[in-house]
């Protein structure tokens, strides 16, 4: 056997021991670049792409039906726009702090697994192992809402100056407003203090007034009759309406019939007409019907003599002819008032509640309860 033949046989033996060679090809470079470009986050573009030599699948990929081709790769990507983050908020403006300039480059590395489809073409899967280097990169300036300015720029310097001046002016305006408010508050406190003093003075006057009226009432309710009569006459001569009203009330509700008679004479002398309230009686059923049909009863006083207690006038109600308004004559005796017309009469007596209570009687009608309120 020649030496050349022996050398050939040795090479074949070595190749058989090494096993079959990996001869599957990788997909075109542009297919891999396109897939990696699609995988990149926004704001980044692919500059260079360098895949390694194809390798046989290992692990789980080895048993996969499509038997992918595995390649390592390195790629350089660049930032397409400068990015920023918020530094501070000044009024309506947002001040931005630069994070990265346009053109910043980062290097990525990873694996590309490519499988050839039966109908042609490739299925490419990209796995970037250090994608985190693209994180925390900020945002473009146009992504921030409102008016923005970048720190360090002439616009930001001018804006900061203007905002500082505005803040200073606002502080001064606030101080002036607070001073004005304090002045207004002081004025209001002065007004409140003066009002409190006025109210206190009014209360003192009210207390004095109440004491004076209580004294009038006490004089009319206590002591001997001559003193009560003198106190009543003095009160009736007073220009003070409250004193006169207090005296009349005390006289009407007191236990002295003489003083009460004087009060009634004073009241009747000042009245031109007195409405008489009527009420049905429970004993006579027809009184309710008569009351409804009778209408309002009025006593008109044309003349009253305080010296004798006699009065002349008219009295009547429109509902029945027997009770029709007609000439009336009456007299006041102690605390009782009696008034008569043709066919009807009114008999009243002073009550404890400053009213004249009694009955109204006509010849052909049921008796009704009557009341005159003294005010």
Secondary structure, 3 states (H helix, E strand, C coil): CCHHHHHHHHHHHHHHHHCCCCCCCCCCHHHHHHHHHHHCCCCEEEEEEEECCCECCCHHHHHCCCCCEEEEEEEEEEECCCEEEEEEEECCEEEEEEEECCCCEEEEEEEEEEEECCCCCEEEEEEECCHHHHCCCCECHHHCCCEEEECCCHHHHHHHHHHHHHHHHHHHHHHHHHHHHHHHHHHHHHHHHHHHHHHHHHHHHHHHHHHHHHHHHHHHHCCCHHHHHHHHHHHHCCCCHHHHHHHHHHHHHCCCHHHHHHHHHHHHHCCCEEEEEEECCCCCCHHHHHHHHHCCEEEEEEEEECCCCEEEEEEECCCCHHHCCEEEEEEEECCEEEEEECCEEEEEEECCCCEEEEEEEECCCCCEEEEEECC
